[in-house]
Amino acid sequence: METPEARARTAAESVKGAFGHELLGLRGTWLAWVWAPHPRPQLPWSEWHYWWQAHLLDCLVDAALREARTGEAATEPGPPPSLALAQRHLNGIRLRNFGRFPNMFFDDMAWLALASARAQELARKLTGNGLPPAGDAVQVLAEKLRAGHTDDLGGGMFWNTRRKYKNTATTGPAALFFARTGETNRAQALVDWLYENLQDPESGLFLDGLHLEPQGGTRLDRGVYAYNQGPLLGALLELGGGNLGPAKELVHAIDAGLTDGQGLLKAHGGGDGGLFMGILGRYLALAAADQRLPEGTRAGARRLVVDTAEALWQGRDKRDSHTVFPAHPGEAATSSYPPGSPVELCTQLQAWMLLEAAAALETERN
């Protein structure tokens, strides 16, 4: 039977091999196609999904951590291969985004800031030096994110620069970013705003956001999505102290409200939703490994991650030189993507995230 590390490596190599390419053939850059096989011709302005690329960067950091702990990186001098690729990936993101890291969506920028900060921290730990594109990204994106946190509606983060919607999708990852980079007061204020404005009292889960209406007042979007819960859980754990009780409660709310009848995490289909379950799994894995939480809470978080990763692995389909994973745990990849049809990057990143999370938990347990 394949080890969790081997499974994560299979997912990583499949995504890199099927989707990865140099941007416009330029050395020192790397991006991922949105589809594999990708439509031709690919032009400089073809769709690329900034925030999908940000989560790909996070997956590269996961892979680099695995390479470092398993000794995979010891075959060659220098940083783990995935960390070196992360540097090229950041170069590709900046170049594809017209030579800059910011865009108009604060949630996109928060995701890239989080992944870049992780890449920078790992590079410093392993090499004694930072990762120059990552440090640049963290600095410039932090400034943009501060501008998205205003007193309108009592706090919280705007979704984009049009400033008509404050939502969990931005406020959660921004809170986690600020918590990790030392702005704990700002992070706590963002967390508190979410609890005051967007927590559903019945389920304990967090609703999508508040629209500022043109005629005044607000309109609540009651959508509940897996990815909105994950980074908030991460922020609660990062802040610690009095936030650990709410973190425990959120894990149990997720288990009760965002799972299917088989005890697996619910997926949200393809497109942007193809990342949602994986993002939640990333932060559930942090809860599963956090000794400050009660044993039952940690065990529940671990079960959700490990069982969902197992279901995705069992549903895989081997094609040519890579492996395809299903969009939904419990179904076969051939159901999500019949043979001969193009495969979406988002769902494959989702599987990669969960398989890396399961591998990290196995290492932590041993």
Long-range contacts (C-beta under 8 A, 24 or more apart in sequence): 2-313, 3-359, 3-362, 4-309, 4-355, 4-358, 4-359, 4-361, 4-362, 5-66, 5-70, 5-359, 5-362, 5-363, 7-309, 7-313, 7-355, 7-358, 7-359, 8-62, 8-63, 8-66, 8-352, 8-355, 8-356, 8-358, 8-359, 9-63, 9-66, 9-72, 10-323, 10-355, 11-323, 11-325, 11-348, 11-351, 11-352, 11-355, 11-356, 12-59, 12-63, 12-82, 12-352, 12-356, 13-322, 14-322, 14-323, 14-324, 14-348, 14-352, 15-56, 15-59, 15-345, 15-348, 15-349, 15-352, 16-85, 17-321, 17-322, 18-321, 18-322, 18-343, 18-348, 19-345, 19-348, 22-92, 23-92, 23-95, 23-96, 26-95, 28-88, 28-91, 29-88, 29-91, 29-92, 29-95, 30-85, 30-88, 30-89, 30-91, 30-92, 31-89, 31-92, 31-93, 31-96, 32-56, 32-345, 33-345, 34-344, 34-345, 35-342, 35-343, 35-344, 35-345, 36-322, 36-342, 36-343, 36-345, 37-342, 38-342, 39-342, 44-96, 48-96, 49-272, 49-345, 49-346, 50-93, 50-97, 50-103, 50-105, 50-108, 50-112, 51-105, 51-107, 51-108, 51-111, 51-112, 51-272, 51-275, 52-275, 52-345, 52-346, 52-349, 53-89, 53-92, 53-93, 53-112, 54-93, 54-108, 54-111, 54-112, 54-114, 54-115, 55-111, 55-115, 55-275, 55-278, 55-279, 55-349, 55-353, 56-89, 56-345, 56-349, 57-86, 57-89, 57-90, 57-93, 57-112, 57-115, 57-116, 57-119, 58-111, 58-114, 58-115, 58-118, 58-282, 58-353, 59-349, 59-352, 59-353, 59-356, 60-85, 60-86, 60-89, 60-119, 61-86, 61-115, 61-118, 61-119, 61-122, 62-352, 62-353, 62-356, 62-357, 62-360, 63-356, 64-122, 64-126, 65-122, 65-360, 66-356, 66-359, 66-360, 68-122, 68-126, 69-363, 78-127, 79-123, 79-126, 79-127, 80-126, 83-119, 83-122, 83-123, 83-126, 83-131, 86-119, 86-131, 86-134, 87-119, 87-131, 87-132, 87-133, 87-134, 90-116, 90-119, 90-131, 90-133, 90-134, 90-137, 91-133, 94-133, 94-137, 100-140, 101-136, 101-137, 101-140, 101-141, 102-140, 102-141, 102-144, 104-160, 104-161, 104-162, 105-159, 105-160, 105-161, 105-170, 106-144, 106-145, 106-148, 106-157, 106-158, 106-159, 106-160, 106-161, 106-170, 106-174, 107-157, 107-159, 107-160, 107-167, 107-169, 107-170, 107-173, 109-141, 109-144, 109-145, 110-141, 110-145, 110-157, 110-170, 110-173, 110-174, 110-177, 111-173, 112-137, 112-141, 113-137, 113-138, 113-141, 113-142, 113-145, 113-173, 113-177, 114-173, 114-176, 114-177, 114-180, 114-231, 116-141, 117-177, 117-180, 117-181, 138-181, 142-177, 142-181, 145-174, 145-177, 145-178, 146-186, 148-174, 149-174, 149-186, 149-189, 149-190, 152-212, 153-197, 153-210, 153-212, 153-218, 154-193, 154-196, 154-197, 155-189, 155-190, 155-192, 155-193, 156-190, 156-193, 156-194, 156-197, 156-210, 157-190, 159-209, 163-212, 164-211, 164-212, 165-209, 165-210, 165-211, 165-212, 166-209, 166-210, 166-212, 167-198, 167-208, 167-209, 167-210, 167-221, 167-228, 168-194, 168-198, 168-206, 168-207, 168-208, 168-209, 168-228, 168-232, 169-208, 169-209, 169-225, 169-227, 169-228, 171-198, 171-232, 172-206, 172-228, 172-229, 172-230, 172-231, 172-232, 172-234, 172-235, 173-231, 175-231, 175-232, 175-235, 176-231, 176-232, 176-234, 176-235, 176-238, 179-235, 179-238, 179-239, 180-238, 184-239, 187-235, 187-238, 187-239, 188-239, 188-243, 190-235, 191-232, 191-235, 191-236, 191-239, 191-243, 194-232, 195-246, 200-224, 203-253, 203-256, 203-257, 204-249, 204-250, 204-252, 204-253, 204-256, 204-257, 205-229, 205-250, 205-253, 205-254, 205-257, 205-258, 206-232, 224-257, 224-258, 225-268, 225-273, 225-276, 226-254, 226-258, 226-265, 226-266, 226-267, 226-268, 226-276, 226-277, 226-279, 226-280, 227-275, 227-276, 227-277, 227-279, 227-280, 229-253, 229-254, 229-258, 229-280, 229-283, 230-279, 230-280, 230-281, 230-282, 230-283, 230-284, 231-279, 231-283, 233-283, 233-284, 233-286, 233-287, 234-282, 234-283, 234-286, 237-283, 237-286, 237-287, 237-290, 237-292, 240-292, 244-292, 244-293, 247-287, 247-290, 247-293, 248-293, 248-294, 248-297, 251-284, 251-287, 251-293, 251-297, 251-300, 251-301, 252-297, 252-300, 254-280, 254-284, 254-304, 255-300, 255-304, 259-304, 260-329, 260-330, 262-311, 262-330, 263-303, 263-304, 263-307, 264-304, 264-307, 264-308, 264-311, 264-329, 264-330, 265-304, 265-308, 265-329, 267-327, 267-328, 267-329, 267-350, 269-327, 269-328, 270-327, 270-336, 270-344, 270-346, 270-347, 271-344, 271-346, 272-346, 273-346, 274-327, 274-344, 274-346, 274-347, 274-349, 274-350, 275-346, 275-349, 275-350, 276-350, 277-308, 277-329, 277-350, 277-354, 278-349, 278-350, 278-351, 278-352, 278-353, 278-354, 279-350, 279-353, 281-305, 281-308, 281-309, 281-353, 281-354, 281-357, 282-353, 282-357, 284-357, 285-357, 285-358, 285-360, 285-361, 288-361, 289-360, 289-361, 289-364, 302-361, 305-354, 305-357, 305-358, 305-361, 306-358, 306-361, 308-354, 309-351, 309-354, 309-355, 309-357, 309-358, 310-358, 312-351, 312-354, 312-355, 313-355, 324-348, 325-350, 325-351, 326-351
